[in-house]
Amino acid sequence: MIEKTYDSAEVEPRIASRWDSADAFRAGAGARPGAEPYSIVIPPPNVTGSLHIGHALNNTLQDILVRHQRMLGRSVLWQPGLDHAGIATQMVVERQMAERGEPGRREIGRDAFIEKVWRWKAESGGSILGQLRRLGASCDWSRERFTMDDGLSRAVRKVFVQLYREGLIYKDKRLVNWDPKLRTAISDLEVEQREIAGHLWHLRYPVDGVAYDVSDPSTYVTVATTRPETMLGDSGVAVNPEDARYEDLIGRKVRVPLVGRLIPVVADDYADPEAGSGAVKITPAHDFNDFEVGRRHDLAAINILAVDGTISIRDNPEFLAGLFPEDGERAIGMFEGLDRFTARKMLVEWLEEEGYLAKVEDHVHMVPHGDRGGVPIEPYLTDQWYVDAATLARPAMASVREGRTNFVPKNWEKTYFDWMENIQPWCISRQLWWGHQIPAWYGPDGEIFVAETDDEAYAAALAHYVMNGTMTDADARRMAEDPEAIAEILTRDEDVLDTWFSSALWPFSTLGWPDETPALKSWYPTSDLVTGFDIIFFWVARMMMMSLHFMKEEPFRNVYVHALVRDKTGAKMSKSKGNVIDPLELIDQFGADALRFTLAIMAAQGRDVKLDPQRIAGYRNFGTKLWNATRFAEMNGAVHGQALDPSRVELPLNRWILTELSRTIAEADAALAAYRFNEASGALYRFVWNLFCDWYLELAKPVFLGEDASAAAETRHVTGYVLDRIYALLHPFMPFLTEELWAVTGPAGAGREGLLCHTPWPSESFEDDAAAADVNWLVELVSEIRSVRAQMNVPAGAETALIALGADPQTRERLARNEAALKRLARVSDLSEGVEAPANAAQIVVGGVTYALPLAGVIDIAAERVRLTKAIQKLNGEIDRIDKKLGNERFVANAPDEVVQQEREKRHDYEQERDALQAAASRLGVA
């Protein structure tokens, strides 16, 4: 006898241990001979990370696909691994060192610091993989990879060197997102926009050659800025060529206040005549748009900041060029070494005192901040390494256009193309110590030697200096005797590669590339990729580019892009809002299966998941329902683990449930093939809860207890057979519960052969339309009667008559055959036929036939009419209130999207409830 209640906290660890002991998820485990491969690479979570609700959704969907394909008999690999997370990991270790009072990384040196990071990784890193195992992720954990392991590091070096030699990696001086706190370039994904209540300063720039007069606008040009300190690096003012106000100024110069630099007025469409004064100060070294304007007009790029965000102009030739010495010295004396915001305050005070500040406006605007450092980032001009992404993007775009890689939902292709068609050079260098150190060495003459190993770099340098004659004979002889002595004159690039560089190689590097491994041959290209929309460009597109370049084949056939998980009101989760949902707490409370099924059934394509813990509680009840159904079946002698020929089944009830099982399998198969996880789980939910548990088992009770031994035996066999298939169908969604049920329902207590996760996916094609139509007619009729009783407030214990109006022969036969079931399930006291419905009777239509339920004497008709009328009026009032709110353009424009959507959903719910009550009222003659 199985346990009375299901305890997920006890069962889930035990089942996980059973899977581990059996090595159940080893690549290829359970595959049929000659099976087709199926593979997915996990989006590698950060080594510093812990499971969040987005991970839970992403990995649940992957696991559903993987478990389904494994049960279909394919040779499956779900490749796990971790990303080294350069910035995040370095911050964690540095913070830990500071808390312990240890010397900083610059004091202990690079090698000692890297050693500390590896030690931290061994002790504390990667806990998220254990958390994924709690979720039930069926990865081949024996194949875990890390973006800094030896194999992947070798792949990274090979890719860098090859791209460099092909001219697709190069050094350039361009603007980057610079984090002054971390002192490194960061990617766009690591920049978050924050709304800041700041100011807009309007500054007067005197026109060269005329006397500056505050009262005479013709003697100056007014520009506006949110960052006054950047004026120290101004090298131009842009006006629109169609702006008549400035046509006489184009080509002339204006003077930057305080520093005195003369800068040209240029005509450029970037300047908007409708915005502010129509004139824009141009600081090419400190603004991305200004950088492009500067390039178009050959304006100087003057970087006035140091790496820590302080003013650095003393030994700055670009800043000093063209300045009178006294102006340069004044600026240096006032600002050198000051923090950028301190300099801003001082500069604004000076501008106001000297008459160059026209006005100051309060200005709420978005300011980019580093998501790790937490401080405003600076567009910063610096030397970095870049990938020629535009060249690599062309075949990656062709792949999607020509259908070799497909996005699901397809609308995400537009996002992909929007990014790819406007792609910029990819900055791949980071000013960190933790990461793949760039394999480039610099000679004393500035020559760069790029190689996969130290020895190769030394050999290249030795050949270069000997062959070009810059090395003395004595040095050449010394180098020939001791080739490694060349290291004394070389300097290794200190920067590391962007974390996304190594993860771009993930689909093939994790399989052993650059070696021709069996895994690479078997599972590349991968089959599906499941990811969030926010990294379509940062990860998906870059994997496409790198894989096509090095493997000459797309890395995956399909990219499923899932939506966001939001809170129950539709608001985006954030720590500041206090609405973050911890999936580990949900697993502790409800079990992994309940969380997984909730995420799956709510994962409609293109629609965000609004996660309410109460929904998870509801789907935990679904698991309990199946557990209790199994216990009920066991108590009534259900037979598990035996083959069944549906064509030899005789009882209509059993032929009906086998038909519905076949239809459900077909529906689930079609949904999973189309990545419609919500439709697949919804189909299974309806079959298990409604058709099997609520109807089949209820209708089977009289059979189990009846005197027809043959019918009872057949029903016991069918019950166990259908339950076995339910376990298999639900397994990808609820793996722990189903694996446990599979184990405890073995034939005659003998246990099962093998695990459910390796059991073939159900494949049924049985159809008995007549039996299905008959039983579904009964189900619909009983459901409608129950619904009417609920709407009319009929007491639960009260019985009502049922009158079939104008019944056809088939209906008469069905009513006679199912009279006992109708009386038991629908609380019907008497069945009869008639021509017209009696007064005060509720009417329903099923299968084209009208049925009447006389309610006189059962309920207070007059009171019920009053109740329904009031309830309908109240709902109409709520609908009107919402209509007024949604009709208010200011509300729709200014309210958060989730609030507007919430109001629309409320209206929909009210409308459905009102329509149901109106239908009930019409049955009682209420207008």
LINSUL-V85667 format. One record per helix or strand. SS is the DSSP state (alpha for helix, beta for strand). FROM is the first residue (numbers start at 1). TO is the last residue. If there is no record, write none. Layout:
ss->SS from->FROM to->TO
ss->SS from->FROM to->TO
This chain:
ss->alpha from->8 to->21
ss->beta from->37 to->41
ss->beta from->45 to->46
ss->alpha from->53 to->71
ss->beta from->75 to->79
ss->beta from->81 to->83
ss->alpha from->86 to->99
ss->alpha from->105 to->108
ss->alpha from->110 to->123
ss->alpha from->127 to->135
ss->alpha from->141 to->143
ss->beta from->145 to->146
ss->alpha from->150 to->165
ss->beta from->169 to->179
ss->beta from->184 to->186
ss->alpha from->188 to->190
ss->beta from->191 to->207
ss->alpha from->217 to->219
ss->beta from->220 to->225
ss->alpha from->228 to->233
ss->beta from->236 to->239
ss->alpha from->244 to->246
ss->beta from->253 to->255
ss->beta from->262 to->267
ss->beta from->279 to->282
ss->alpha from->288 to->297
ss->beta from->305 to->305
ss->beta from->310 to->311
ss->alpha from->317 to->320
ss->alpha from->325 to->335
ss->beta from->339 to->339
ss->alpha from->340 to->354
ss->beta from->357 to->370
ss->beta from->376 to->376
ss->beta from->378 to->387
ss->alpha from->389 to->401
ss->beta from->406 to->408
ss->alpha from->412 to->421
ss->beta from->426 to->427
ss->beta from->429 to->430
ss->beta from->437 to->437
ss->beta from->440 to->442
ss->beta from->448 to->450
ss->alpha from->454 to->467
ss->alpha from->473 to->481
ss->alpha from->483 to->489
ss->beta from->491 to->492
ss->beta from->496 to->497
ss->alpha from->499 to->503
ss->alpha from->506 to->509
ss->alpha from->518 to->523
ss->beta from->526 to->532
ss->alpha from->533 to->550
ss->beta from->556 to->562
ss->beta from->565 to->567
ss->beta from->572 to->572
ss->alpha from->583 to->590
ss->alpha from->592 to->601
ss->beta from->609 to->611
ss->alpha from->613 to->635
ss->alpha from->646 to->648
ss->alpha from->652 to->673
ss->alpha from->677 to->705
ss->alpha from->709 to->731
ss->alpha from->735 to->744
ss->alpha from->747 to->749
ss->alpha from->756 to->758
ss->alpha from->769 to->791
ss->beta from->800 to->805
ss->alpha from->809 to->817
ss->alpha from->819 to->826
ss->beta from->828 to->834
ss->beta from->841 to->846
ss->beta from->849 to->854
ss->beta from->856 to->856
ss->beta from->859 to->859
ss->alpha from->861 to->886
ss->alpha from->889 to->894
ss->alpha from->897 to->923
